[in-house]
Amino acid sequence: MMLGRFISSGIKNLTAMGVKVIAAMAAVAILAILSMILTQNAAIATVAVILTGLVFAPVIPTIIGVTFAKFEPGLYGSIFGIVFAVGLLGATTVPPVIGALATGATVQQSLMIVLAMAVVLFLISLFMGKVGNSKSAVAGK
């Protein structure tokens, strides 16, 4: 993920094309996670794990940038707090759920929950660009 964030930091106007980046990264993540679920080959699984980390790396900063672009600067603290809280909620609940699902099965089979989350991210990204810029609504334009 660190390498992915470093690479994405060099992309100019990432926020301007952010919705497309999020959708593309989610689509690649879906394929990589499917590979992890379906493969019996350790090398393919390793490549899929690395690829998943690389493609998810720019997603959170890009989501924050895209979201900030739609609101007034005075709301940035609250927006960041909400996005961060939702992210931490996922980070603290998903691993235990995966572990619980893996009981009596395999971690590989329990990755279906991660796959479902990547699909939800992809679907949300399709609507992110359609939401209007609330800056103009706040300004009364």
C-alpha positions as CSV (number, residue, x, y, z in Angstrom):
1,M,0.0,0.0,0.0
2,M,2.9,2.4,0.7
3,L,4.2,1.9,-2.8
4,G,0.8,2.4,-4.2
5,R,0.3,5.7,-2.3
6,F,3.7,6.9,-3.4
7,I,2.9,6.2,-7.0
8,S,-0.5,7.8,-6.9
9,S,0.9,10.9,-5.2
10,G,2.6,11.7,-8.5
11,I,-0.6,11.7,-10.5
12,K,-1.6,15.3,-11.3
13,N,-5.3,16.3,-10.9
14,L,-6.1,13.0,-9.2
15,T,-9.2,14.5,-7.6
16,A,-10.5,15.7,-11.0
17,M,-10.5,12.2,-12.3
18,G,-11.0,10.7,-8.9
19,V,-14.3,9.0,-9.5
20,K,-12.9,7.1,-12.5
21,V,-9.8,6.2,-10.5
22,I,-11.9,4.8,-7.6
23,A,-14.1,2.8,-10.0
24,A,-11.1,1.4,-11.9
25,M,-9.2,0.5,-8.7
26,A,-12.3,-1.2,-7.3
27,A,-12.8,-3.2,-10.5
28,V,-9.1,-4.4,-10.4
29,A,-9.5,-5.2,-6.7
30,I,-12.6,-7.3,-7.5
31,L,-10.6,-9.3,-10.0
32,A,-7.6,-9.7,-7.6
33,I,-9.8,-10.8,-4.7
34,L,-11.6,-13.3,-7.0
35,S,-8.2,-14.6,-7.9
36,M,-7.4,-15.1,-4.2
37,I,-10.6,-16.9,-3.6
38,L,-10.4,-19.2,-6.7
39,T,-6.7,-20.0,-6.9
40,Q,-4.9,-23.0,-5.4
41,N,-1.5,-21.5,-6.5
42,A,0.5,-19.7,-3.8
43,A,2.3,-17.5,-6.4
44,I,-1.0,-16.3,-7.9
45,A,-2.4,-15.6,-4.5
46,T,0.7,-13.7,-3.5
47,V,0.5,-11.6,-6.7
48,A,-3.2,-11.0,-6.0
49,V,-2.5,-9.8,-2.5
50,I,0.2,-7.4,-3.7
51,L,-2.1,-6.1,-6.5
52,T,-5.0,-5.6,-4.1
53,G,-2.7,-3.5,-1.8
54,L,-1.5,-1.5,-4.8
55,V,-5.0,-0.7,-6.1
56,F,-6.6,0.1,-2.8
57,A,-3.7,2.5,-1.8
58,P,-5.0,5.5,-3.7
59,V,-8.7,4.9,-2.9
60,I,-9.1,6.5,0.5
61,P,-7.1,9.7,-0.2
62,T,-9.0,10.0,-3.5
63,I,-12.4,9.5,-1.9
64,I,-11.5,12.3,0.6
65,G,-10.3,14.6,-2.2
66,V,-13.5,13.9,-4.3
67,T,-15.7,14.5,-1.2
68,F,-13.9,17.7,-0.2
69,A,-14.3,19.1,-3.8
70,K,-18.1,18.9,-3.2
71,F,-18.2,20.9,0.0
72,E,-17.2,24.1,1.6
73,P,-13.8,24.2,3.4
74,G,-15.5,24.9,6.7
75,L,-17.0,21.4,6.6
76,Y,-13.7,19.6,5.9
77,G,-13.1,18.6,9.5
78,S,-16.5,17.0,9.9
79,I,-16.3,15.3,6.5
80,F,-12.9,13.9,7.3
81,G,-14.1,12.7,10.7
82,I,-17.1,10.9,9.2
83,V,-15.0,9.3,6.4
84,F,-12.3,8.3,8.9
85,A,-14.9,6.8,11.4
86,V,-16.5,4.8,8.7
87,G,-13.1,3.5,7.5
88,L,-12.2,2.6,11.1
89,L,-15.5,0.8,11.5
90,G,-14.7,-1.4,8.6
91,A,-11.1,-1.9,9.7
92,T,-12.2,-3.0,13.1
93,T,-15.2,-5.2,12.2
94,V,-14.2,-6.9,8.9
95,P,-11.1,-8.8,10.1
96,P,-13.0,-10.4,13.0
97,V,-15.9,-11.3,10.7
98,I,-13.5,-12.9,8.2
99,G,-11.9,-14.8,11.1
100,A,-15.3,-16.0,12.3
101,L,-16.3,-17.1,8.8
102,A,-13.0,-18.9,8.5
103,T,-13.8,-21.0,11.5
104,G,-14.8,-24.4,10.0
105,A,-13.8,-23.2,6.5
106,T,-10.8,-21.4,5.1
107,V,-9.7,-17.8,5.1
108,Q,-9.8,-18.1,1.3
109,Q,-13.5,-18.9,1.4
110,S,-14.2,-16.1,3.9
111,L,-12.8,-13.5,1.5
112,M,-16.3,-13.4,0.0
113,I,-17.1,-10.6,2.5
114,V,-14.1,-8.6,1.2
115,L,-15.2,-9.3,-2.4
116,A,-18.7,-8.0,-1.5
117,M,-17.2,-4.8,0.0
118,A,-15.1,-4.2,-3.2
119,V,-18.3,-4.7,-5.3
120,V,-20.1,-2.1,-3.1
121,L,-17.2,0.3,-3.5
122,F,-17.4,-0.1,-7.3
123,L,-21.2,0.5,-7.3
124,I,-20.8,3.6,-5.0
125,S,-18.1,4.9,-7.3
126,L,-20.5,4.8,-10.2
127,F,-22.8,7.3,-8.4
128,M,-20.1,9.5,-6.8
129,G,-19.7,11.5,-10.0
130,K,-23.5,12.0,-10.4
131,V,-23.8,13.8,-7.1
132,G,-24.0,17.5,-7.6
133,N,-21.5,20.0,-6.2
134,S,-23.0,21.2,-3.0
135,K,-20.8,24.3,-3.0
136,S,-23.1,25.9,-5.5
137,A,-26.1,24.9,-3.5
138,V,-24.7,26.4,-0.4
139,A,-23.8,29.6,-2.2
140,G,-27.4,29.8,-3.5
141,K,-26.4,29.4,-7.1
